[in-house]
Structures are given as structure tokens and as C-alpha cells.
Amino acid sequence: MPASDTFTWVPSERWVRGVRGDTTVVDSRRPVLVWEPGVPVPGYAFPEEDVRTDLLRAGEAVDGVVFYDLLDRDETVERAAWTYPDLPGHIAFGWFRHPAGVLDHWYEEDEEIFVHPRDPYKRVDPIPSSRHIRVEIAGQVVADTHRPVLLFETGLPTRYYIPPDDVDFDLLEATRSHTRCPYKGIASYWSFRDVDAGVPADIAWAYPAPIPAAAQIKDHVAFYNEAVDIVVDGQKLDRPVTVFSGQLA
């Protein structure tokens, strides 16, 4: 569901829990997926009865939205949760957009989820292929394979995941960077070793332990189409402009 200028919500049947330290703050089998105006990814709101409201302290109200501070022993997380005027009796929590992180872990059923809830209107399909994929950076061939996994993700260009045996790691250098994706898991990164080539850092990544739905890309290496040259079956692809283009510039 793309971002819109209206508040939208749908009920979910998933069992969702949110934990801070050893305290379960949210435990709900009646969560509601919400899309705020202008925000492209969903969040969750929970019936008040499914929330440890004894750990919340009501604060300011802005345009009908009541914000709550989370009280955790000697620590207070300001504006950790809030209500929606259009969804009375429910409380939402800050996830990826809150600087303090609010809760440490979120689970759907018994699987931990990262960054934000998975969008039921978004697909992420990793499909093995026999296409010939060649990846070039600064004129050097970094990867060449006939056995890629193509990952089709709603709203993003196709990502070409290359088996590690078909990647020239002599041209890459592992970094300490990691990112989390609700649809794939935790990624590790590489930069192009020639720092004078003007190539953005963390240009390639892999998922050493992807979530089960993305198991086919395990250990395969993908590159930002936005900043490298990818040749598919002899045809050089145009570099797309995406939400990642700005950070790669």
C-alpha cells in the first residue's frame, strides 16, 4: 500500500509482542496495522487492554494525538507511544522513527521482526535464475554468474544476488556496517577496495542468516544498481533512481 494523505488501518490476526529488557510491554492477538499520512510503511496500534499502560505516563496532546512517556525503572523514554483520534482505544509505539528505540524486540508469532511491521500489500520474491549477470565497478568485473537469485521487491528495482563463489572478493573489503530489513533479516556490507575510484562505501551486501521467507539469498551478494554497472544477458541496465540514491551520492 503506497503512502497516501489519509490515515488507513486494517485489523490483523497476528500475535504481536513488544519487549523492553525482560518486560513484555505489549502482548496482543488483536493488533491493527496503520498507515499514517505520508508514511510509506505501516506501524501497529494495539488495544489498550493489551498494553502495559501502568508503564505509560500521559504527556502532551497535539491535534487530538495524546503522547505517552514510557517509564522503565530509572529511565524515561519520552513520547514513546501515542493514540490516534481515528482509532480510539488503541495505542501505538515508536519503532524505527524514534531516536531512543523504545522497545528492544518485536515479535510476530515466534519470529522477531525488525525496523517496522511487514506490509501485507508488499511482496519480496527471491527467485533462482539462469540469467547471465555481470557486475562492474569502475570498469572492473566484480561478479559474473549464470546462477543468480533475482529478488523482486515491490517499489524497488530488481536486486541481483550473486553466489559468493562468483564474486571477486579481492576487489572488495568487508566493513562493520549492518542494516536490518523486516523482509530479509540482518545484512553485512562490503566497500570497493579502490578508495580512489569514487565509489560509495558499503556498495555490496549479503544476508548470512536471512529470515525463512528469503532463505534463497543466504550468503549471496547484491550490489546497488544505483551506483554500479549491471549487465543482464548482455544488456547493460540503466542505473535507477530510488530512495537509496541520495545516500549513495
Secondary structure, DSSP 8 states (H G I E B T S, - for coil): ----SS-EEEE----EEEEETTEEEEEESS-EEEE-TT-SS-EEEEEGGGB-GGGEEEEEEETTEEEEEEEETTEEEEEEEEEETTEEEEEEE--TT-TT-SSSEEEETTEEE-SS---TT--EEEEE----EEEEETTEEEEEES--EEEEETTS--EEEB-GGGB-GGGEEEEEEEEEETTTEEEEEEEES-GGG---SS-EEEBSS--GGGGGGBT-EEE-TTTSEEEETTEE------TTHHHH-
